[in-house]
Amino acid sequence: MDTAAEPNPAAATRPSEPAWVEHVMWWHVYPLGFVGAEVRPGTTVDARPVEHRLGHLEGWLDHVVDLGLNGLLLGPVFASSSHGYDTVDHFRIDPRLGDDADFDRLVAAARERGVRVLLDGVFNHVGREHPAFRQLETAGPDADTAGLFAVDWSGWQPGQPVPVGSFEGHDILVTLDHASQQTEDLVVAVMTHWLERGIDGWRLDAAYAVPPAFWARVLPRVRERFPDAWFSGEVIHGDTAAIVRESTMDSTSQYELWQAIWHGIADRNCFELAHAIERHDELLATSAPSTFVGNHDVTRIASAVGEGFVGHAVAVLFTVAGTPSVYAGDEFGWTGVKEQREGGDDAVRPAFPGTPPEPSGTAAELVHAHQALVALRRRHPWLHRAHTDVVHLTNETLVLRTATDREAVVTALNLSPEPVVLPAADATRVEAGRADLSEGGLRLTAGAWAVLTA
């Protein structure tokens, strides 16, 4: 095995995140579902015609800007066998989406609107149809690509299955060898290739499954050429702060906060939410986490908490620290339940119409709530790293105050079926939601929320 040298401690020092990140807010899209591509096709990648579907996304960029967002976080766009996470060519746009020219047009269209682009990097594993693995199956340890995979070849005979690890038991996902120089060089080459093509950074898929030392070797090499690139790792469990320090990643996905927002609202347990926010604050000494209330892997927030409480969840998302993202469709209150079965993600990864719908009723209220909250955060970029205090807490009511020494944003939630009067925490102006301010405090109607400033 071609083993990489130990990382140079000086080279692996994590720089400050790029200055632009303080101001970015993402619209997260799962491209294959969005454009209506078949995610379980019956043909091999090489047998598929190029279908120019990426332009479908361009029809939604003005909607992104209308929301006030300025980032497009794309799920997998590289050639893959099925759902996008079983990559077979990191340097080729998936033919179900289009080709290089389609991608370049999308990036250019985003740039024209001031929208940054983030790509999803699947670097923990590849699909079994990847030519590097196919070569391994044919030539065994003599394959030119053998260094990409950790294989115990003892006792192996030609024609036998290659004894290689898979990702979390998924046989179609073959784990790469992250101690290998060959793997390191491949990932650096992929990252720099697409950064050269105009993207702004990477979401690192399944980053928790990759040794932090691997990222600590790769990311400094990429930053040498692209110092303003941003790297956010998918970290579902583990010591997040330690992973950030050891990997040099800029950020990690904040699953603990997502879960607490969901359960805290759905279970009418604001204590769980308050506790998670306190733990969230502890992470700020290391990094600004990537925050969300929905993504391509989880039940949509409207299904998780109920349509009437989506605003509560989004109010928390946009008033606590971090780099927030909106999962496409959540701004309309779309529903979808993730199930543990084949095709169980389809409901949360639907096809989108050619142009944004004209919302009405609750959907219109949610769009307006998103716009108001995004605008508030745009006016107060310090929210990106500000600490939040819990001012008031019961099972069904919560008041948060996120502040500097000169400004404050107050978030008030009422999950109960009765009106309540809560502490105003010095707030003087209602920015989003519905509330009445008086000398006696802050009055919320049944099941209402509000965000205020002081």
Secondary structure in CASP SS format (residue, H / E / C, confidence):
PFRMAT SS
TARGET T0000
AUTHOR 0000-0000-0000
METHOD secondary structure of the structure
MODEL  1
M C 1.00
D C 1.00
T E 1.00
A C 1.00
A C 1.00
E C 1.00
P C 1.00
N C 1.00
P C 1.00
A C 1.00
A C 1.00
A C 1.00
T C 1.00
R C 1.00
P C 1.00
S C 1.00
E C 1.00
P C 1.00
A H 1.00
W H 1.00
V H 1.00
E H 1.00
H H 1.00
V C 1.00
M C 1.00
W E 1.00
W E 1.00
H E 1.00
V E 1.00
Y C 1.00
P H 1.00
L H 1.00
G H 1.00
F H 1.00
V C 1.00
G C 1.00
A C 1.00
E C 1.00
V C 1.00
R C 1.00
P C 1.00
G C 1.00
T C 1.00
T C 1.00
V H 1.00
D H 1.00
A H 1.00
R C 1.00
P C 1.00
V C 1.00
E C 1.00
H C 1.00
R C 1.00
L C 1.00
G H 1.00
H H 1.00
L H 1.00
E H 1.00
G C 1.00
W C 1.00
L H 1.00
D H 1.00
H H 1.00
V H 1.00
V H 1.00
D H 1.00
L H 1.00
G C 1.00
L C 1.00
N C 1.00
G E 1.00
L E 1.00
L E 1.00
L E 1.00
G C 1.00
P C 1.00
V C 1.00
F E 1.00
A E 1.00
S E 1.00
S C 1.00
S C 1.00
H C 1.00
G C 1.00
Y C 1.00
D C 1.00
T E 1.00
V E 1.00
D E 1.00
H E 1.00
F E 1.00
R E 1.00
I E 1.00
D C 1.00
P C 1.00
R C 1.00
L C 1.00
G C 1.00
D C 1.00
D H 1.00
A H 1.00
D H 1.00
F H 1.00
D H 1.00
R H 1.00
L H 1.00
V H 1.00
A H 1.00
A H 1.00
A H 1.00
R H 1.00
E H 1.00
R C 1.00
G C 1.00
V C 1.00
R E 1.00
V E 1.00
L E 1.00
L E 1.00
D E 1.00
G E 1.00
V C 1.00
F C 1.00
N C 1.00
H E 1.00
V E 1.00
G E 1.00
R C 1.00
E C 1.00
H C 1.00
P H 1.00
A H 1.00
F H 1.00
R H 1.00
Q H 1.00
L H 1.00
E H 1.00
T H 1.00
A H 1.00
G H 1.00
P H 1.00
D H 1.00
A C 1.00
D C 1.00
T C 1.00
A H 1.00
G H 1.00
L H 1.00
F C 1.00
A C 1.00
V E 1.00
D C 1.00
W C 1.00
S C 1.00
G C 1.00
W C 1.00
Q C 1.00
P C 1.00
G C 1.00
Q C 1.00
P C 1.00
V C 1.00
P C 1.00
V E 1.00
G C 1.00
S E 1.00
F E 1.00
E C 1.00
G C 1.00
H E 1.00
D E 1.00
I E 1.00
L E 1.00
V E 1.00
T E 1.00
L C 1.00
D C 1.00
H C 1.00
A C 1.00
S E 1.00
Q H 1.00
Q H 1.00
T H 1.00
E H 1.00
D H 1.00
L H 1.00
V H 1.00
V H 1.00
A H 1.00
V H 1.00
M H 1.00
T H 1.00
H H 1.00
W H 1.00
L H 1.00
E H 1.00
R C 1.00
G C 1.00
I C 1.00
D C 1.00
G E 1.00
W E 1.00
R E 1.00
L E 1.00
D C 1.00
A C 1.00
A H 1.00
Y H 1.00
A H 1.00
V C 1.00
P C 1.00
P H 1.00
A H 1.00
F H 1.00
W H 1.00
A H 1.00
R H 1.00
V H 1.00
L H 1.00
P H 1.00
R H 1.00
V H 1.00
R H 1.00
E H 1.00
R H 1.00
F C 1.00
P C 1.00
D C 1.00
A C 1.00
W E 1.00
F E 1.00
S E 1.00
G E 1.00
E C 1.00
V C 1.00
I C 1.00
H C 1.00
G C 1.00
D C 1.00
T H 1.00
A H 1.00
A H 1.00
I H 1.00
V H 1.00
R H 1.00
E H 1.00
S H 1.00
T C 1.00
M C 1.00
D C 1.00
S E 1.00
T E 1.00
S E 1.00
Q C 1.00
Y H 1.00
E H 1.00
L H 1.00
W H 1.00
Q H 1.00
A H 1.00
I H 1.00
W H 1.00
H H 1.00
G H 1.00
I H 1.00
A H 1.00
D C 1.00
R C 1.00
N C 1.00
C H 1.00
F H 1.00
E H 1.00
L H 1.00
A H 1.00
H H 1.00
A H 1.00
I H 1.00
E H 1.00
R H 1.00
H H 1.00
D H 1.00
E H 1.00
L H 1.00
L C 1.00
A C 1.00
T C 1.00
S C 1.00
A C 1.00
P C 1.00
S E 1.00
T E 1.00
F E 1.00
V C 1.00
G C 1.00
N C 1.00
H C 1.00
D C 1.00
V C 1.00
T C 1.00
R C 1.00
I H 1.00
A H 1.00
S H 1.00
A H 1.00
V H 1.00
G C 1.00
E H 1.00
G H 1.00
F H 1.00
V H 1.00
G H 1.00
H H 1.00
A H 1.00
V H 1.00
A H 1.00
V H 1.00
L H 1.00
F C 1.00
T C 1.00
V C 1.00
A C 1.00
G C 1.00
T E 1.00
P E 1.00
S E 1.00
V E 1.00
Y E 1.00
A C 1.00
G C 1.00
D H 1.00
E H 1.00
F H 1.00
G C 1.00
W C 1.00
T C 1.00
G C 1.00
V C 1.00
K C 1.00
E C 1.00
Q C 1.00
R C 1.00
E C 1.00
G C 1.00
G C 1.00
D C 1.00
D H 1.00
A H 1.00
V H 1.00
R C 1.00
P C 1.00
A C 1.00
F C 1.00
P C 1.00
G C 1.00
T C 1.00
P C 1.00
P C 1.00
E C 1.00
P C 1.00
S C 1.00
G H 1.00
T H 1.00
A H 1.00
A H 1.00
E H 1.00
L H 1.00
V H 1.00
H H 1.00
A H 1.00
H H 1.00
Q H 1.00
A H 1.00
L H 1.00
V H 1.00
A H 1.00
L H 1.00
R H 1.00
R H 1.00
R H 1.00
H C 1.00
P H 1.00
W H 1.00
L H 1.00
H H 1.00
R C 1.00
A C 1.00
H C 1.00
T E 1.00
D E 1.00
V E 1.00
V E 1.00
H E 1.00
L E 1.00
T C 1.00
N C 1.00
E C 1.00
T E 1.00
L E 1.00
V E 1.00
L E 1.00
R E 1.00
T E 1.00
A E 1.00
T C 1.00
D C 1.00
R C 1.00
E C 1.00
A E 1.00
V E 1.00
V E 1.00
T E 1.00
A E 1.00
L E 1.00
N E 1.00
L C 1.00
S C 1.00
P C 1.00
E C 1.00
P C 1.00
V E 1.00
V E 1.00
L E 1.00
P C 1.00
A C 1.00
A C 1.00
D C 1.00
A C 1.00
T C 1.00
R E 1.00
V E 1.00
E E 1.00
A E 1.00
G E 1.00
R C 1.00
A C 1.00
D E 1.00
L E 1.00
S E 1.00
E C 1.00
G C 1.00
G E 1.00
L E 1.00
R E 1.00
L E 1.00
T C 1.00
A C 1.00
G C 1.00
A C 1.00
W E 1.00
A E 1.00
V E 1.00
L E 1.00
T E 1.00
A C 1.00
END
